[in-house]
Amino acid sequence: MKALPLLLLLATSLCVSAQTVDSTESAAVLWANERRLPDPEPVFTDDHYVLPFTMAGRLILIEATIDTLTGNFILDTGAPHLVLNKSWFRQYGTRHFASAGGGITGEIQEVLSAQIRHFNLSKITFKQIEADVIELSHIEKSRGVPILGLLGVNLFKAFELYIDYQSQVLHLYALDKKGNRRARSEKPVPAKAIIPFQLYNNTILLDGSINKVPMRYCLDTGAEVNVLHNRLPKKAMESVSINSRALLTGSGSQKIEVLKGNVPKISVGSYEVSNPSVLITHLGHMSRAYNLRIDAMLGYDFLSLAPFSLNFVTKELTIWESKEAKDE
């Protein structure tokens, strides 16, 4: 995809003027795959797990172990399942899937399949699970830390996933069949909003709007930025204030030039965020890889404003008032 003609066309269609500044780099580890893998069966004994995490830029890094190798994995709710970095797992890749995967910067030509004997996340164990193997070395280099892979949605579907960026802690609550937490010792924590989501092929989809235009958002902890599709209706795009340009990297190694700006408000259910920053680029590759229409990605700039949780049984996103999970 040629970036310059796209940028000129987009700048002409917006009723704003783009201020040219030095390019900045924003990484978005967005990954989708047309293959549908079975959900792995977690083996665990406790009802509540607390996992501290570190940050690489705006990416959440969690320590996990594959067979005998322990290291950092990116928590990526935009990925449908476990993805391994080919730099570390070259001997694991077996079958090749041509153009099976896609990232925000385009299709990924080499996608391998791997069978993992043991995967351990804290004291939660998975056995004999299938994963994708792609090249992620460029993400390692840009962040300056070893990254073994991506932790996708199907690893967490037996839990409520609670994330607090301020405290840098992840809570995993085991759920019963109705979606209630099995752990009963937690004090009640007030919620700002409870928003239903759809789970389509392990993709978290939320309904909302920009400038009263209906939007379908993908919720992605692997995105360091909020991203808008450049083919949105004119009414949505005319509310965007462009202030600079940026270089965007994704799960593919290539970089693309995009426009950067702000929108007055993003609405998701009853929850609203004022003046969030956004990048504008083409999301066609992502839509094709997910096999559904994606209007926008909600990443760090949206998710870091308050603690939130994802309940994969009730299919609810909860935005919490508290700055940390409260346990007795």
C-alpha positions in Angstrom: 0.0 0.0 0.0 1.4 3.4 -1.0 1.1 5.7 2.0 1.5 9.1 0.4 -1.4 9.1 -2.1 -3.6 7.7 0.7 -2.6 10.5 3.0 -3.2 13.2 0.4 -6.7 11.8 -0.4 -7.6 11.5 3.2 -6.4 15.0 4.1 -8.5 16.4 1.2 -11.6 14.7 2.5 -11.3 16.0 6.0 -12.5 19.5 6.9 -9.3 20.2 8.8 -5.7 21.1 7.9 -2.9 18.7 8.9 0.1 20.3 10.5 3.3 18.7 9.4 5.7 17.9 12.2 8.6 15.5 12.6 7.3 11.9 12.3 6.9 9.9 15.5 6.7 6.2 15.8 3.7 4.4 17.3 3.6 0.6 17.6 0.4 -1.4 17.3 0.7 -5.1 17.8 -2.5 -5.9 16.0 -2.9 -9.5 14.8 -5.7 -11.5 13.4 -5.8 -14.9 11.7 -8.5 -16.6 9.6 -7.8 -20.0 11.2 -10.1 -21.1 14.0 -8.3 -23.0 16.7 -10.0 -24.9 19.5 -10.1 -23.2 22.9 -7.5 -24.8 25.2 -8.5 -26.3 28.5 -6.8 -24.5 31.5 -5.9 -26.6 34.5 -6.0 -24.6 37.8 -6.9 -25.0 41.4 -7.3 -21.4 42.8 -10.3 -19.1 42.2 -8.2 -15.9 41.9 -4.7 -15.2 40.5 -2.8 -12.0 40.7 -0.2 -11.4 38.0 2.0 -8.3 38.2 3.1 -7.0 34.8 5.6 -4.6 33.3 5.3 -2.2 30.5 7.2 -2.0 27.2 6.2 1.3 25.9 2.4 1.0 26.2 2.4 -2.8 25.9 1.6 -5.1 28.8 4.3 -7.8 29.3 3.5 -10.9 31.4 5.9 -13.7 32.2 4.9 -17.1 31.1 6.6 -20.4 30.2 6.4 -22.6 27.1 7.9 -26.0 27.8 11.3 -25.0 29.4 11.5 -21.5 28.1 10.4 -18.6 30.3 10.0 -15.0 29.2 7.9 -12.0 28.3 4.6 -12.3 26.4 2.5 -9.3 25.2 -1.1 -9.4 26.5 -3.0 -8.9 23.2 -6.8 -9.1 23.3 -6.7 -8.3 19.6 -5.1 -11.7 19.0 -7.6 -14.7 18.9 -5.1 -17.2 20.4 -1.5 -17.8 21.4 1.1 -16.4 18.9 4.8 -17.2 19.2 7.8 -15.2 18.0 9.6 -17.1 15.3 12.9 -15.7 16.5 12.6 -17.9 19.6 10.6 -20.8 18.3 12.0 -21.6 14.8 12.0 -25.3 15.6 8.3 -25.3 16.5 6.8 -24.1 13.3 5.5 -26.9 11.1 2.8 -26.2 8.6 2.8 -23.0 6.5 -0.4 -20.9 6.0 0.2 -18.4 3.2 -1.3 -15.0 4.0 -3.4 -16.5 6.7 -2.7 -13.6 9.1 -3.0 -9.9 8.9 -1.9 -6.9 10.9 -2.6 -3.2 10.8 0.2 -2.7 8.4 -0.8 -5.4 6.0 -0.9 -9.1 5.3 1.7 -11.4 6.9 3.0 -13.8 4.3 4.6 -16.5 6.5 2.4 -18.0 9.2 3.4 -21.3 10.8 1.5 -23.6 13.0 3.0 -25.1 16.2 1.9 -27.7 18.8 2.9 -26.7 22.3 3.2 -29.5 25.0 3.1 -27.3 28.1 2.2 -23.6 28.6 2.2 -22.1 32.1 0.8 -18.7 33.1 1.4 -18.2 36.8 -0.1 -21.5 38.3 -2.4 -22.0 35.3 -1.4 -24.8 33.0 -2.4 -25.6 29.4 -1.4 -28.8 27.7 -1.1 -29.7 24.0 -2.3 -26.4 22.6 -1.9 -25.0 19.0 -0.3 -21.7 18.3 0.7 -19.5 15.4 4.3 -18.7 14.7 5.2 -15.4 13.1 8.1 -13.0 13.0 8.0 -10.4 15.9 11.7 -9.5 16.2 11.0 -6.0 15.0 8.7 -5.4 18.0 11.5 -6.7 20.3 14.0 -4.3 18.7 11.7 -1.3 18.9 11.0 -2.0 22.6 14.4 -3.2 23.6 13.2 -6.3 25.5 12.9 -10.0 24.5 9.3 -10.9 23.6 8.4 -14.6 23.2 4.9 -14.0 21.8 1.3 -12.8 22.2 -1.3 -14.0 24.7 -4.6 -14.0 22.8 -8.2 -14.2 23.9 -8.9 -18.0 23.9 -6.4 -18.5 26.8 -8.7 -16.4 29.1 -12.2 -17.5 28.3 -12.7 -19.4 31.6 -11.9 -16.2 33.5 -12.8 -12.6 34.2 -9.8 -10.6 33.1 -9.2 -7.5 35.3 -6.5 -5.0 34.2 -5.2 -2.0 36.1 -2.6 -0.1 34.2 -1.9 2.3 37.1 -1.0 -0.5 39.6 0.4 -2.7 36.8 -1.4 -5.7 37.9 -3.6 -8.3 36.2 -6.3 -10.3 38.1 -7.7 -13.5 36.8 -11.0 -14.6 38.4 -12.3 -18.1 37.8 -16.0 -18.0 36.8 -18.9 -20.4 37.3 -21.3 -21.3 34.5 -23.3 -18.1 35.0 -20.3 -15.9 34.9 -20.0 -15.2 38.6 -16.7 -15.0 40.3 -15.9 -18.1 42.3 -13.8 -16.0 44.7 -16.1 -14.6 47.3 -13.7 -12.6 49.5 -13.5 -9.4 47.3 -15.1 -6.3 48.6 -17.7 -4.7 46.2 -16.2 -2.2 43.9 -18.4 0.4 42.2 -18.5 0.3 38.4 -18.6 3.3 36.1 -20.2 1.4 33.3 -21.1 -2.1 32.2 -21.0 -2.6 28.5 -22.0 -5.7 26.6 -19.6 -7.0 23.9 -19.8 -9.6 21.2 -17.2 -12.3 20.8 -16.8 -13.3 17.2 -14.0 -15.7 16.4 -12.4 -14.6 19.6 -12.5 -11.0 18.6 -14.0 -8.5 21.2 -16.4 -6.2 19.5 -18.2 -3.2 21.0 -20.9 -1.0 19.7 -20.5 2.8 20.0 -20.4 6.0 18.0 -18.3 9.0 17.0 -20.1 12.2 16.2 -23.4 10.2 16.4 -22.2 7.8 13.7 -22.5 4.1 14.7 -19.2 2.4 15.1 -18.0 -1.2 15.6 -14.9 -1.2 17.8 -12.3 -3.9 18.4 -10.9 -3.9 21.9 -7.2 -4.5 21.8 -4.7 -4.4 24.6 -2.0 -5.0 22.0 -2.7 -1.6 20.4 -0.7 1.3 21.9 -3.0 3.8 20.1 -6.6 4.2 19.1 -7.0 3.6 15.4 -9.8 4.8 13.0 -10.5 3.3 9.6 -10.0 5.9 6.9 -13.1 4.8 5.1 -15.5 5.9 7.8 -18.6 8.0 6.8 -17.8 11.7 6.2 -19.8 12.8 9.3 -17.5 10.8 11.6 -14.3 11.9 9.8 -15.1 15.6 9.8 -15.0 15.6 13.6 -11.3 14.6 13.6 -8.7 17.3 14.2 -5.4 16.4 12.5 -2.3 17.7 14.2 0.6 15.5 12.9 1.8 12.4 11.1 3.2 9.3 12.6 5.0 6.1 11.5 2.9 3.0 12.5 4.3 -0.5 13.0 2.3 -3.6 13.4 2.7 -7.4 13.6 4.2 -7.2 10.1 7.7 -5.7 9.9 6.8 -2.9 7.5 6.0 0.7 8.6 3.3 3.0 7.2 2.8 6.7 7.5 -0.5 7.7 9.0 -2.3 10.8 10.2 -2.6 11.6 13.9 -5.2 13.7 15.7 -8.0 13.8 18.1 -11.8 13.4 18.2 -14.1 15.3 20.5 -15.6 12.2 22.0 -15.7 8.4 21.7 -18.8 6.8 23.0 -19.0 3.1 23.9 -22.3 2.1 25.3 -22.9 4.5 28.2 -19.2 5.2 28.6 -17.7 8.3 27.0 -14.1 9.5 26.6 -13.4 13.1 25.7 -10.8 14.3 23.3 -8.9 10.9 22.8 -6.0 10.8 20.4 -6.4 8.6 17.3 -4.4 7.4 14.3 -6.1 7.2 10.9 -5.2 4.4 8.5 -6.7 1.7 6.3 -8.1 -1.2 8.3 -9.0 -3.4 5.3 -6.3 -6.0 6.0 -7.5 -6.3 9.6 -11.2 -6.7 8.5 -10.3 -9.4 6.0 -8.1 -11.3 8.5 -10.9 -11.1 11.1 -13.5 -11.8 8.4 -15.7 -9.0 9.7 -16.0 -5.2 9.4 -13.8 -3.2 11.8 -14.4 0.5 12.0 -11.9 1.3 14.8 -9.5 -0.2 17.3 -9.6 0.9 21.0 -6.1 0.6 22.6 -4.0 2.0 25.4 -5.3 5.6 25.2 -8.8 4.3 25.9 -8.1 1.4 28.2 -5.6 3.0 30.5 -8.0 5.7 31.8 -9.5 3.4 34.4 -9.3 -0.2 35.6 -11.5 -2.5 33.5 -12.5 -6.1 33.3 -13.6 -8.5 30.6 -16.0 -11.3 31.6 -16.0 -13.9 28.8 -19.0 -15.8 30.1 -21.4 -12.9 30.5 -19.6 -11.0 27.6 -19.4 -7.8 29.5 -16.8 -5.0 29.7 -16.9 -3.3 33.1 -15.2 0.1 33.7 -14.4 0.4 37.4 -14.2 3.4 39.7 -11.5 1.9 41.9 -7.8 2.3 41.1 -7.1 -1.2 42.2 -8.8 -4.5 42.9 -9.8 -4.7 46.6 -9.4 -8.0 48.4 -10.0 -8.8 52.0 
